Amino acid sequence: QVQLVESGGGLVQAGGSLRLSCAASTRTFSNFAMGWFRQAPGKEREFAAAISWNGGITLYADSVKGRFTISRDNAKNTVYLRMNSLKPEDTAVYYCAAGPFSRREGSEYDYWGQGTQVTVSS
């Protein structure tokens, strides 16, 4: 069983930045690909970014490409999502997820965190 705990969310003005963290409670963190997803009120969950087990492969949704950066520190069992140039439409609950492959589909991930709220004011 893998437990994932997100942190770093909050309220930020448009154009600002935040860095989300997701800490994993497993000794086999480096075995997992990691993903970040988000869900805005009244909308379905959507893919934001993913990273392979060693960081060699990263994927981004078109809506965040060039503004968000996913990274990981396997020594700290942590994955990060750096979010720059935030827009009001980035407002959502952000979830991290762990799975065998870095994919855009949420169904490919086995473990999920509880989420952290990101609110971007205009």
C-alpha positions in Angstrom: 0.0 0.0 0.0 1.3 3.4 -0.9 0.1 6.6 0.8 0.4 9.9 -0.9 0.1 13.3 0.8 0.0 16.5 -1.2 0.9 19.9 0.2 1.7 23.4 -1.1 -1.7 24.5 -2.3 -3.2 27.8 -1.5 -4.5 31.1 -2.8 -2.5 33.0 -5.3 -3.1 35.9 -7.7 -3.1 35.4 -11.4 0.5 35.4 -12.8 1.8 34.0 -9.5 3.5 30.7 -8.7 3.1 27.8 -6.4 5.0 24.5 -5.9 3.1 21.5 -4.9 4.7 18.5 -3.2 3.5 14.9 -2.9 5.2 12.8 -0.3 5.0 9.0 -0.7 5.1 6.5 2.2 6.9 3.6 0.5 10.4 2.3 0.2 9.8 1.5 -3.4 9.0 5.1 -4.6 11.5 4.8 -7.4 9.5 1.9 -8.9 6.5 4.2 -9.6 5.7 6.7 -12.3 3.9 9.7 -10.8 1.2 11.9 -12.1 -0.6 15.1 -11.2 -4.2 15.5 -12.0 -6.7 18.2 -11.2 -10.4 18.6 -10.8 -12.2 22.0 -10.9 -15.7 22.4 -9.4 -18.3 20.9 -11.7 -15.8 19.4 -14.0 -14.2 16.0 -14.5 -10.8 15.2 -13.3 -8.1 16.0 -15.9 -4.5 15.1 -16.5 -1.9 17.8 -15.8 1.6 16.2 -15.8 3.4 12.9 -15.3 6.9 11.7 -14.8 8.6 8.3 -15.2 10.3 6.5 -12.4 13.7 8.1 -13.1 12.5 11.4 -14.4 13.6 10.6 -17.9 10.1 11.0 -19.4 7.8 13.9 -18.6 4.3 14.5 -20.0 2.2 17.6 -19.9 -1.3 18.5 -20.8 -1.4 21.2 -23.5 -3.1 23.6 -21.1 -0.1 23.6 -18.7 2.8 23.0 -21.0 5.4 25.7 -20.7 4.0 26.9 -17.4 4.1 23.8 -15.1 7.2 21.6 -14.4 7.0 18.2 -12.8 10.0 16.8 -11.1 10.9 14.2 -8.5 13.4 13.4 -5.8 13.6 9.7 -5.3 15.8 10.1 -2.2 13.1 12.1 -0.6 10.2 10.0 -1.9 8.6 13.2 -3.2 7.3 14.5 -6.5 6.8 18.2 -7.2 4.7 20.3 -9.5 6.1 23.8 -10.1 3.3 26.0 -11.4 4.2 29.4 -12.9 2.1 32.0 -14.6 -1.0 30.7 -12.9 -4.4 31.6 -14.4 -7.8 31.6 -12.8 -8.7 28.5 -14.9 -6.0 26.6 -13.0 -8.2 26.7 -9.9 -8.8 23.1 -8.9 -8.1 20.4 -6.4 -4.7 18.9 -7.4 -4.1 15.2 -6.8 -0.9 13.2 -7.2 -1.1 9.6 -8.2 1.3 6.6 -8.5 1.3 3.9 -11.0 3.5 1.6 -13.1 3.8 3.9 -16.1 3.7 7.6 -16.8 0.3 7.9 -18.6 -2.3 10.6 -19.2 -5.2 8.4 -18.1 -6.1 8.4 -14.5 -7.2 4.7 -14.8 -3.5 3.8 -15.2 -2.7 4.9 -11.7 -3.1 2.7 -8.6 -2.7 5.1 -5.7 -4.1 8.6 -5.1 -3.6 11.3 -2.6 -6.4 13.3 -0.9 -5.7 16.4 -2.9 -4.7 20.0 -2.2 -6.7 23.1 -3.2 -5.2 25.6 -5.6 -7.2 28.9 -6.0 -6.0 31.5 -8.5 -7.7 34.9 -8.2 -8.0 37.3 -11.1 
